[in-house]
């Protein structure tokens, strides 16, 4: 008998196979849009599925197919290769892609903080009391080159630990992350809800750095850190402005709906198998993460500058590169949606 998690994974795999069989790339002007999400069941990307469940895509005349990959870096690969028209993932990839010659921009900024949490296993809690203790440790990330990888390296460098003294380990999220902590495959790692809440509930780890709130982001990163966003190839945006506007309309409606409803009401709209630890725990995970979301989809003031500073602290590709931040996002569509 399939567990809900395996069933969900199987469904996602089937979706991707069907996508490839039906020549998924290319965009269309008839309202059909494929969006890859860096983990559909992650609370940080909740607006994607919630928008679909609330019927806002359909109300705009859109036929949106949501696909899923376990890490944002894999979702970005799907966009660059033309398999999908949009990604719900971290904004920081737009800067990384620009210096690699790819023009990609955030069209809806879903969050103004990262929503990420650095967890430490109970076994390592006494020897790792802050990122200053990262040296020589195996640190979990969703995937190498992912935003969790970026932020882990930044926390290390900021706290005096060179990145060649840490070992990032790709462990995904959910049960694979939890198992890695339990088995000491990693001593600490960066993840999001609902994984954070499940770790605390199972008492297998503790919070080391919490970046789910504006205050937590300010303390850890020195400012707002716009993360979850809908980003797309700039050329596709320019060629399909009507469709992009409809997407912005739908997402902004969702952000406003989230701001006026309780975590329990939000959880009730989501697929049942997302609540792996039970409905109560899932609602608590949403409650802890809600502060990260914007209410209007607008890029937070000084947010791009914070992201650039963080990435340049450790990323050799960006360190000496000129980044045109104005080309990494647009507020054109969300302002009209508002």
PyMOL commands that set and color helices and strands:
alter all, ss='L'
color gray80, all
select helices_A, chain A and resi 4-21+43-53+56-59+72-80+92-98+122-124+131-133+147-158+163-165+175-182+195-202+214-221+234-239+241-259+263-269+272-274+279-292+303-312+316-319+325-327+332-337
alter helices_A, ss='H'
color red, helices_A
select strands_A, chain A and resi 32-37+63-68+86-90+104-109+117-121+138-141+167-170+188-191+205-210+228-233
alter strands_A, ss='S'
color yellow, strands_A
deselect
rebuild
show_as cartoon
